[in-house]
Amino acid sequence: MTPLVIVDYGMGNLGSVRNMLRRIGVDSVIASDEATVSDARQIILPGVGAFDSAMQRLEDSGLRPVLDCKALEDRVPVLGICLGMQLLTDGSEEGKLPGLGWIKARAARFPRDPLLKVPHMGWNVVHSSAASPLTAHFEREQRFYFVHSYAVNVENAAHSMLKCHYGMEFDAGISRDNIYGVQFHPEKSHRFGMNLLKAFADLPC
């Protein structure tokens, strides 16, 4: 099988993610074709930009059926990053299109507060909110780099993996079975991001 596949649907920091994986000794490929994604042992779904644009590009790419199959039937480990995490949910206040719906959750804009700068940009502390193989090695607090204007809240507390506070508490990490998502950018988060990506790469396939 193909090693870890970073899905290229036209919206994401593909090179940065691959470079970080290379730094921790993890083999990966960037792919936009159905055959390579179908053969993947693990999948990373990155994303940067607007929710509807990303979902439309994903649908137009023709990869939606194979991604559904890999995540829900083959149950390979999947990691959504930033907007890629939001795509795992039912949808976002930012747009009108439905998300992938793999985890019951929605994204909403941060409160409109003159004292709160939006987007939420920069380093922030996260706390583990549930046991997860991605965070089992974490200290109580970890710092990651964020850039986002919409924040996710899960419907089922069991699907919350990491919490963060910025004007309000939100889910910085979500998970359900083999499906994981992080709102921050592990590829920009130095040793903290390296540790999380290594934990993902080490998941059994």
Helices and strands as residue ranges (DSSP letters): E 4-7, H 14-23, E 28-31, H 34-38, E 43-45, H 51-61, H 64-68, I 69-73, E 78-81, H 83-87, E 91-92, E 105-109, E 120-128, E 141-148, E 150-154, G 157-159, E 160-165, E 169-176, E 179-182, G 186-188, H 190-201
